Amino acid sequence: MTISQPGSYRFSGNLTVPDANTNGIVITANHVTIDFNGFSILGPTVCNGSPTVTGCSPSGSGNGVSSPASNYITLMKGGIHGMGYEAVLLPGSGQHVERMLIDSNGSTGIDVGAGSTVINNIANFNNGIGINVVGSTFTGNSTVGNRIVGIGATCPSTIIGNTAVNNGGNIDTGLAGCVVLNNAAP
């Protein structure tokens, strides 16, 4: 599915992709809001390993929601499971991802660009980074069992009140200049 016009969109059921190389939704417009309404994008990829992912199959190039260059995209209240590559790939600025359940994807769970907010999401058992932000605000999220790292951030970012457990690495800020407070990363 491609969204090429700004506006608000709402799921009325699950969206199932046929294989690991198919994208669920590609966004080519700015200012798009998608309310998953409790529904999910479902792919065929299954990740294995405990307590941290050791591999996923089948892998592929399909993303759950992606946008090559759009800004001000909002995703909320749903899930993305089993994509061949990334669940959320929004490298533009001003993105907002809230209350999403992201799991068992072939690479990173949530990957957003500068000036974004990532709030109250769960990103578990992905084959890459659970949630990766660039110069963004990241609060109230939970990451468990992701292969590379639970929380990845390029500074300056604000990372407050998150939980990262049993990931390949729990919190990786890469550079100085991030605000990192009240996170649980045993």
C-alpha positions in Angstrom: 0.0 0.0 0.0 1.2 3.5 -0.8 0.0 6.7 0.9 0.7 9.7 -1.3 -1.6 12.3 0.2 -1.3 14.1 3.6 -4.1 13.3 6.1 -5.3 10.9 8.7 -5.7 7.2 8.0 -7.2 4.5 10.3 -6.9 0.7 10.1 -10.1 -1.4 10.1 -8.3 -4.8 10.1 -4.9 -6.4 10.0 -2.7 -6.0 6.9 -0.9 -9.2 6.0 2.1 -9.0 3.6 2.7 -12.1 1.4 6.5 -12.4 1.8 9.6 -11.0 3.5 10.4 -8.8 0.6 7.1 -6.9 0.5 6.6 -3.5 2.2 3.4 -3.1 4.2 3.0 0.7 3.8 5.2 3.2 1.9 4.5 6.9 2.6 5.5 9.5 0.0 3.7 12.5 1.5 4.4 14.8 4.5 2.0 15.1 7.4 0.5 11.6 7.5 -1.1 10.1 10.6 -1.9 6.4 10.8 -4.0 5.1 13.7 -3.6 1.4 13.7 -6.8 1.2 15.8 -5.4 -1.9 17.6 -4.6 -3.8 14.4 -1.3 -4.9 13.0 0.9 -5.3 9.9 1.8 -9.0 9.8 4.7 -10.5 7.9 6.1 -14.1 7.7 9.4 -13.6 9.6 9.9 -15.4 12.9 12.8 -14.6 15.2 14.3 -17.3 17.5 16.6 -17.3 20.5 16.4 -16.8 24.2 17.0 -14.5 26.1 18.3 -12.6 23.0 17.5 -13.2 19.3 20.0 -15.3 17.5 18.4 -15.3 14.1 15.3 -14.7 12.0 13.8 -16.5 9.0 12.9 -15.7 6.3 14.8 -12.4 6.1 14.2 -10.0 3.3 13.9 -6.3 2.2 10.3 -5.7 3.3 9.5 -2.9 5.8 6.3 -2.5 7.8 6.0 1.3 7.4 8.7 3.2 5.5 9.1 6.6 3.9 12.2 7.5 2.0 12.0 11.2 2.6 8.7 12.3 4.2 8.5 14.3 7.4 5.9 14.6 10.2 4.6 11.0 10.1 2.6 9.7 13.1 2.1 6.0 13.8 0.0 5.0 16.9 -1.9 2.2 18.7 -1.1 -1.0 16.8 1.6 -3.5 15.9 4.1 -4.6 13.3 5.2 -8.2 13.5 7.4 -10.4 11.3 8.7 -8.1 8.6 11.7 -9.2 6.5 13.7 -6.1 7.3 12.7 -3.1 9.5 9.3 -2.6 11.1 9.4 1.2 11.1 11.9 3.1 8.8 11.2 6.8 8.9 14.5 8.7 8.5 12.9 12.1 7.9 12.4 14.6 10.7 9.5 15.2 13.1 8.2 11.7 13.2 6.0 10.5 16.1 5.7 6.8 17.1 3.5 6.0 20.1 2.0 2.9 21.7 3.2 0.4 19.1 4.1 -3.2 19.6 7.0 -4.1 17.4 8.4 -7.7 17.4 10.1 -10.5 15.5 11.4 -8.4 12.6 14.5 -9.2 10.5 16.4 -6.0 11.4 15.6 -2.9 13.5 12.2 -2.4 15.2 11.8 1.4 15.1 14.2 3.7 13.3 13.4 7.4 13.1 15.2 10.6 12.1 16.0 13.9 13.9 13.5 15.8 16.0 11.2 12.8 16.4 9.4 11.4 19.5 9.1 7.8 20.4 6.8 7.2 23.3 5.4 4.2 25.2 6.3 1.5 22.6 7.4 -2.1 23.0 10.2 -3.4 20.6 11.0 -7.0 21.4 13.0 -9.8 19.8 14.1 -8.0 16.6 17.2 -9.1 14.8 18.8 -5.6 15.0 18.3 -2.6 17.2 15.0 -2.4 19.2 14.6 1.3 18.8 17.1 3.6 17.1 16.7 7.4 17.2 18.7 10.4 15.9 18.5 13.6 17.9 15.1 12.7 19.3 13.0 12.2 22.4 12.6 8.7 23.6 10.5 8.1 26.7 8.6 5.2 28.4 9.6 2.5 25.9 10.5 -1.1 26.6 13.0 -3.2 24.6 13.7 -6.9 25.4 15.8 -9.6 23.6 16.9 -7.5 20.5 20.0 -8.9 18.9 22.2 -5.8 18.6 21.0 -3.3 21.2 17.8 -2.4 22.8 18.1 1.4 22.6 20.4 3.1 20.1 20.6 6.9 20.0 22.7 9.5 18.1 23.1 12.5 20.3 21.8 15.0 21.2 18.8 12.8 22.2 16.7 12.7 25.4 16.3 9.1 26.7 14.2 9.1 29.9 12.2 6.4 31.7 12.8 3.4 29.3 13.5 -0.2 30.0 16.1 -2.3 28.1 16.7 -5.9 29.2 18.4 -8.9 27.7 19.4 -7.2 24.5 22.8 -7.7 22.8 23.6 -4.3 24.4 21.0 -2.4 26.4 21.5 1.4 25.9 24.1 2.7 23.3 24.2 6.5 22.9 27.3 6.4 20.8 28.4 10.0 21.4 28.4 12.4 24.3 25.6 15.0 24.5 22.5 12.8 25.3 20.3 13.3 28.3 19.9 9.8 29.8 17.8 9.6 33.0 15.8 7.0 35.0 16.2 4.1 32.5 16.3 0.5 33.7 19.0 -1.4 31.9 20.3 -4.2 34.1 
